[in-house]
Amino acid sequence: MVEQTQKSHISLDHEKMHAPPEGFFERSTSKPNLADFATYQKMYDQSIQDPATFFGEQAKQTLDWIRPFDQPRFPADKKDDFKNGDLPAWFVGGQINAAYNCVDRWAAKDPNKVAIIYEGDEPDSGRKITYGELLKDVCKLAQALTKLGVKKGDSVAVYLPMIPEAVVTLLAIVRIGAMHSVVFAGFSSTSLKDRILDADSRIVITADESKRGGKTIETKKIVDDALKDCPDVRNVIVFKRTGNSHVPFSPGRDLWWHDELAKYGNYFPPTPVDSEDPMFLLYTSGSTGKPKGVQHNTAGYLLGALLTTKYTFDVHEDDVLFTAGDIGWITGHTYCVYGPLLNGATSVVFEGTPAYPNFSRYWEIVDKYKVNQFYVAPTALRLLKRAGHKYVEPYDLSSLRVLGSVGEPIAAEVWHWYSENVGRNKAHVVDTYWQTESGSHLLCPLAGVTPTKPGSASLPFFGIEPKILDPTTGEELKGNDVEGVLAIKSAWPSITRGIFGDYNRYIDTYLRPYADHYFSGDGAARDLDGFYWILGRVDDVVNVSGHRLSTAEVEAALIEHDLVGESAVVGYADDLTGQAIAAYVSLKKHKLPADADLEAIKKELILTVRKEIGPFAAPKTVLFVDDLPKTRSGKIMRRILRKVLAGEEDSLGDISTLSNPQAVSQIIDVVKTSR
Ligand code: WTA
């Protein structure tokens, strides 16, 4: 069982329920994907009562199969889901190819249809890529990879910026039945190395350099640093993004993307893979220091990505969807690459940041390409709200029908700002709750259909059976107006099939904490109307600017510094980034010179974390303390550290059970002086 450690920070005030914007469906040239709320309810009920038939039908209708499946779900009955760590298998006997479903079938229909709109870091740099062109590049890279010895089931590491070649790369890898393992290009060389080794990737695909917010990043150099400790990597394919001549290049091992692709013809057949063959790994933070390689298998993941894009965002073939999340995270995988392409729509791939060259960048893109669905994390919205209305106002945003939010709770005032200033009260705001592990949306309104309440992720998607459990007893809290931890009762097609190389850890993390349930790691409430509110993580995971980090991971990075004796990392509320990281550090006294410059040491510690994990993980606050509060068994009481930081030192509870209660008063003093 997990101790409920974080206090609810969202008020469950009964905000007015908002009906979907009037005339929502009239503003689309296509027929609605879902007629009305009653249809959602009917379909939802079917999806829960008989998931095998429901998803079997959907999979037949929406995906192209090389060999039809024999059984949509095995076992068809969901009563034993998650018991003893068991998951059902989906679409058993079927064979399919992910790239074929994303590219070939649309290229056959209309090769000139735009698949990707690439908007470069500099305004007006970029290009459009049609489905026909995408197919050619995917086939060429698929052949290059095959020639380099990549086979079905192998993993290929991807360390690329947000450029169309990242999409080509993912699709080429799955075209030959291999798995991609994308590492967010903001991760350091150490993090990249760890992931390459864990996934046993032998080929890496990267770029010479990257451009972001007007800055140049030495991407290939970071890869080279990582590869010093990865002796099994045979080849690195390098896309020339900037073409700077001083980029390091090891002939023999390193190959230029353009040279490789030039060697091959325009077509290469897709490799049939079984429904349950692995499709990709994506590393994410858990409550321990070691990141987990979350594994997704092919057909179930594809169906989840396809259906949620279709229904949550009401996406049609003629739509332009702009997901402003990076391909290095699950949002980029599912809603920038797979979801839009599986629906034959157009996806915007944006290389830059919302603030470069000014705070209008997103809105300029929406206006220029007549974006219909826009999807972003609240952290960017908080920044843009603060920048001011003048950056939004000049743009024609009338093409927008759906405004998505993802990755962290969206505060009501940000929700309203989004709806009024960006959506101009005509777009439907959909707050989507899900995880790397879920593959696709778990709780979300369906555009044009589900009424919304600002701050609530509303209701479950098809096939999702959310339960609120008592955090300590694990008992289900039935009815409405309850608060506890969020768990899910039965499996859905795109649930992760495991942690790469460590199935026991998978069971321990998700399936064991609450018997017969998948445990989300989040606290949640169900309000009087049956709407769900996510209250934040109940484990040691923090969410900084929508990036998920484990406190243990940051602690492991800090300890790399020579002077650090011990550290404890906690999250605390921050206006801009949602949560920020505070590191309580006790220094090794015997190593500390008498005239030590503590400010300089703080900077060094922050640098250490940037180097070990990546710049986004840097602590915002470093607090030097003599001792950390511990239980008698030696466990650090992070709850106390969090409370002191939140100014709640009056409600620390009983600290007499600590082995060192005297540590607490010094901690209170240190925090007070730091304010
Ligand atoms: C949090 C991101 C509140 C949550 C897609 C979850 C959210 C974690 C929301 C997963 C939301 C995601 N409201 N919290 N709409 N969406 N979260 O794996 O704590 O990077 O467990 O996937 O983000 O983060 P991940």
Residues whose N, C-alpha, C, O or C-beta is under 5 A from the ligand:
A	BS01	WTA	S405 V406 G407 E408 P409 D431 T432 Y433 W434 Q435 T436 E437 A457 S520 D522 I534 R537 G546 R548
